[in-house]
Amino acid sequence: MAGKNQSIDWSTLWKKDDWMSVWIGFLILIIFMAGAAFRLPSWKWMTDNAVSEKMGGWQKDIRVAH
């Protein structure tokens, strides 16, 4: 049996890019577990009239920009 003593190089835990992605992932998990949240946009169905009203506003904005 080979009695070679293998030690762990602890500096690779923060110097290698593979480990950096692990630490960033842990950091993101900790932030969200601490209570941070982000708000998603609220999507809803629109009627044809609502779409036409918005498109009319877009056309006005385009005319003003030119």
Secondary structure as GFF3:
##gff-version 3
##sequence-region A 1 66
A	DSSP	alpha_helix	12	15	.	.	.	ID=ss1
A	DSSP	alpha_helix	17	33	.	.	.	ID=ss2
A	DSSP	alpha_helix	48	65	.	.	.	ID=ss3
###
